[in-house]
Structure formats: structure tokens, C-alpha cells
Amino acid sequence: MILKYPVNYIAITQYFKTGVHNGIDLGWNSNYGGPNQPVYAAYEGTVIAVEKNYNQTDTSGGSYGNYVKIRHENNIDTLYAHLKYGSVTVNIGDKVTTSTQIGEMGNTGYAFGNHLHYEVFLNNVKVNPENYTYVFPGQITSSDKEATKGLLYYTPPTPPSPPNEEETKEELKKQIKELEDKIALQSKEIEVLKEELKENENYVFTYNVKKTSLYEIELYDGEILLIRNNNPEETE
């Protein structure tokens, strides 16, 4: 399953580190959505947890503030934290896709400025989102190499080229000619068989034999033996 980065401007301000920072933080740019840029679902799925009424920034603790958690296929969940107060647009049970805006980047909960904290769970275990999430065509990445280390890029499959009209016509003509030649050959074979059948039907030969004699006659396939008494005074 290929996840899509949940914001359209991608700059990683803090990377994943097991047990220390179990997700990645995504920053913002004033030219691309600003500090409250829209946040979208990373893949189609169902919303399984929501907090939308958190209205403060904390200086300590580990609060997500306003957040959304989505369950996807293949035992994968994603979580989007520190969303702006009043921006969360979904509820538990809602179906979402990558075009569904679920909120806006904010700084609710334990945050030091506007950003999106993004987590990926595999079988309920937090894993590095960079290993599962891709930059899609149309998304913008930061010019700062330190903010884009390890990014994966999704390349859509190239659609097949439309068939060449002239080549298609020539191929169809070739197939038609082959079928016509085959039909003509079969027609000739049919005529030959008809002639052979006519010859066999019209071919009659006669043996004149004595009635009291014992004869052995070999017949070929399709031949019929007719016995006729040519002497009307005798009975068979």
C-alpha cells in the first residue's frame, strides 16, 4: 500500500526516532499554504479516533491536541496531530480518501509552533512514516536538503500508447487476407470431396456367377453388395 504525504508542501522538521519521536513533523511555507495548510488523509480508510475540541497549546506533556486517526487496509493506521482548533472536518466512522481534507495544520497540544505530527502504525506498532509514504506528482518539496532526506517519490504507471491507426488497418487487412485464403483452400477441398463422393455413388460393377457356387468377395468401406437373380424362372 502506498501512502501519500498528507500535506502538499513537504518539509520534514523532525525525523522519526524509535522511542524518542515516533513520527515525523512536517513544517510549512508561506508560499504554499502557510502555517494552516490543509491536511488530507494519506490513503482511503475509516476514521477510528478524533479529538476536535482541544483549544490550547501545552508547554509540557505529550498531548496530540486535536488529532485524527484513520484505519486503512493491510493493518495500517495513520495519525495526524496538533491540528488547528475548529478545523477538524471528520468524525468517527467517516470514510475518507486522499482527496478528503481532515483538518488544518496547527499547534494545539504539546507543540512549539505550527506543524503536523504524522504517525504510521503497522499492526498497532509505530513505524517510520518515511518507509511507507510517498511524494505524489503535484506535491511540492522543500529546497532544503536537510528537510527532504529519505523521501520516496511515487511515479504513476505510464498508460499504454494508443494504437497506431494505420498499423491497425494493415494488421486487419492481413488477417482478412489470411482468412480469405483459408476459405478458398477449404472450398477447393470441399469440391474435390464432392467429386470423389459422386464417383463412388455412380460406380457400379457386376459379377455373373453360378448360384450354386461359393464365393468370397471383399468389400471396401462404403461399398454395398447387391445380389440379384437374373433368371426369372428360378427362385432365390
C-alpha angles and dihedrals in degrees: 000000000000116000121203122223106261095226128053095224109059123200119145110216096175126022132216117276119174113246093001107057111003097191141023129269118224120204134201143239126213091226094054112047099314126230093324100047116161119270119214135191111269092221139354115286147109127292109242102171135023138177113182106152101069106120106175145066117238125215094203142020128049104276119156090208107203110002145160127213121197130193117217134178124285092042093291125141129182129203130200116195142186092033118174116271110259095015102094108109103180138073136204110288096026118136114229140184134192089275093057114105107215098180146309133281111266145147105250118141122012100353139132102210133332116318142123119251106206125191134182123203124199112192087344092305119117111241135179107284091208090070093059106028127081138196107241128208110279095032118116123227127202119263088224107097090205088062096051104043113142097008116159119216124212118219113194114228113266110251115237116267115256112257117266106252096214093046090049092052092049092049091050091049090051092051091048092051091050091051092047091051090049092050091048091051092048090049090055091049090051091053092050091051091049091053092049090050092050091050092050093048093051098042110104127165130183134215119197108206139162114262095228095052127101115231136180114210124185116211126199124222110290096017120125126205114219118190116200132175109223093187107083091193093063127068124221 
